């Protein structure tokens, strides 16, 4: 697994206070931040390193949890920090408490957009990100479901290959008939 450094500027805050989250990750496949105030949670995709500002809102249970989720080679590494929120009494979820936080766009110490060099670099990064998420999701499936999905996949591939082989064989036979002069058309 790669290395991750996750920091917050304060662990105690009042409703309306600003908390800055900072992180540095060593070549991850994907990085996201989950903010959970006890009423609901929100997930934000992030750059490999940078900082993000969050306005603390009312929380259920007097705490807001900030969780950095980093994917390295298909495996998720999580770091979590709890912010004690003063002025939040435990309550039942209210309709007005759906908003988790107000945030500014991510500020990155490295530019989140690297200079354009080669389209294959971008494609490779996207493929690696998809592959890591797929492998993680696949690892969560029970073994029985994995076997079923594999069987269905190979049956579909076999049907597809068989239909292509038939199509190619039919076209080749039709072309030979035209070249040999043995091609006939039956009119009913």
C-alpha positions in Angstrom: 0.0 0.0 0.0 1.1 3.6 -0.6 1.6 6.2 2.0 -1.0 8.7 3.1 -0.8 11.8 5.3 -4.2 13.1 6.5 -4.6 16.3 8.7 -7.2 18.7 9.9 -6.5 22.1 11.4 -8.8 21.6 14.4 -10.6 18.7 16.1 -13.1 20.9 18.0 -15.4 23.3 16.3 -18.7 25.2 16.7 -21.5 25.1 14.2 -20.5 27.5 11.4 -16.8 27.2 12.0 -14.4 26.5 9.1 -12.3 23.4 9.2 -9.5 22.7 6.6 -8.6 19.2 5.7 -5.2 18.5 4.1 -3.8 15.3 2.6 -0.9 13.9 0.6 -1.0 10.5 -1.1 1.8 8.7 -2.9 0.5 7.8 -6.4 -3.0 6.6 -5.5 -5.6 5.2 -8.0 -8.4 7.3 -6.5 -8.9 9.6 -3.5 -12.2 10.8 -2.0 -13.3 12.4 1.2 -16.5 11.4 3.1 -18.1 13.9 5.4 -20.7 12.4 7.8 -22.5 14.7 10.3 -24.8 11.9 11.7 -27.8 13.0 9.6 -26.3 12.2 6.2 -23.0 11.8 4.5 -21.5 13.3 1.4 -18.6 12.0 -0.7 -16.2 14.3 -2.7 -13.6 13.1 -5.3 -10.2 14.7 -4.6 -6.8 15.2 -6.3 -3.7 13.2 -5.1 -2.8 16.0 -2.6 -4.2 19.3 -1.5 -6.6 20.9 1.0 -10.4 21.3 1.3 -12.4 23.7 3.4 -15.6 22.6 5.2 -18.1 24.7 7.0 -19.3 22.6 10.0 -23.1 22.3 10.3 -25.3 20.9 13.0 -24.4 17.3 13.7 -26.3 14.4 15.2 -24.5 13.1 18.3 -22.2 16.2 18.6 -19.6 14.9 16.1 -18.8 15.1 12.4 -16.6 12.3 10.9 -14.2 13.1 8.1 -12.9 10.0 6.3 -10.2 10.0 3.6 -10.6 7.0 1.3 -7.6 6.2 -0.8 -7.4 3.3 -3.4 -4.0 1.7 -4.0 -4.0 -1.2 -6.5 -7.6 -2.1 -5.9 -7.3 -1.9 -2.1 -9.0 0.8 0.0 -7.0 2.5 2.8 -9.1 4.7 5.1 -8.0 7.4 7.6 -10.6 9.0 9.8 -10.8 12.0 12.0 -13.7 13.0 14.3 -14.5 16.7 14.8 -16.3 17.4 18.1 -19.1 19.9 17.3 -20.1 22.2 20.1 -23.6 23.5 20.0 -25.1 20.3 18.5 -27.5 18.4 20.6 -28.4 14.8 19.6 -31.7 15.0 17.7 -33.8 13.1 15.3 -33.2 13.6 11.7 -35.2 16.7 10.5 -36.1 17.7 7.0 -34.0 20.9 7.3 -30.8 18.9 8.2 -30.3 17.3 4.8 -27.4 19.6 3.9 -24.2 18.1 5.2 -21.8 21.0 4.6 -20.9 23.9 2.4 -17.5 23.6 0.9 -15.2 25.5 -1.5 -13.8 23.7 -4.5 -10.7 21.6 -3.7 -7.4 23.5 -3.6 -4.6 21.3 -4.6 -0.9 21.9 -3.9 -0.3 20.0 -7.1 -2.5 21.0 -10.0 -5.3 18.5 -10.3 -4.9 18.9 -14.1 -1.5 18.0 -15.2 -0.1 19.5 -18.5 -1.4 17.7 -21.5 1.3 15.3 -22.7 -0.2 12.2 -24.2 -3.8 11.0 -24.4 -2.7 7.5 -23.5 -1.5 8.7 -20.1 -5.1 10.0 -19.4 -6.6 6.8 -20.7 -4.2 4.7 -18.7 -5.1 6.6 -15.5 -8.8 6.2 -16.1 -8.4 2.5 -16.8 -6.3 2.0 -13.7 -9.0 3.9 -11.7 -11.8 1.8 -13.1 -9.8 -1.4 -12.7 -9.1 -0.6 -9.0 -12.7 0.1 -8.3 -13.9 -3.0 -10.1 -11.4 -5.2 -8.3 -12.5 -3.8 -5.0 -16.2 -4.3 -5.8 -15.4 -7.8 -7.0 -13.6 -8.7 -3.8 -16.7 -7.8 -1.8 -18.9 -10.3 -3.7 -19.4 -13.8 -2.2 -17.6 -16.6 -4.0 -20.8 -18.2 -5.2 -21.9 -15.0 -7.0 -18.5 -14.6 -8.5 -18.7 -18.1 -10.0 -22.2 -17.3 -11.4 -21.0 -14.0 -13.0 -18.0 -15.7 -14.5 -20.1 -18.5 -16.0 -22.6 -16.0 -17.4 -19.8 -14.0 -18.9 -18.2 -17.0 -20.6 -21.5 -18.2 -22.0 -22.1 -14.7 -23.5 -18.6 -14.7 -25.0 -19.1 -18.2 -26.5 -22.5 -17.2 -28.0 -20.9 -14.0 -29.5 -17.9 -15.9 -31.0 -20.2 -18.6 -32.4 -22.4 -16.0 -34.1 -19.3 -14.3 -35.5 -18.0 -17.6 -36.8 -21.4 -18.4 -38.4 -21.5 -14.9 -40.0 -18.0 -15.3 -41.4 -18.7 -18.8 -42.6 -21.9 -17.8 -44.4 -20.3 -14.8 -46.1 -17.3 -16.9 -47.2 -19.6 -19.6 -48.6 -21.7 -17.0 -50.4 -18.6 -15.4 -51.9 -17.3 -18.8 -53.1 -20.6 -19.5 -54.7 -20.4 -16.3 -56.7 -16.8 -16.9 -57.8 -17.5 -20.6 -58.8 -20.7 -19.7 -60.6 -22.7 -22.1 -58.4 -24.6 -19.4 -56.6 -28.3 -19.8 -57.0 -31.2 -17.8 -55.9 -34.4 -19.6 -55.0 -37.5 -17.6 -55.7 -40.7 -18.7 -54.0 
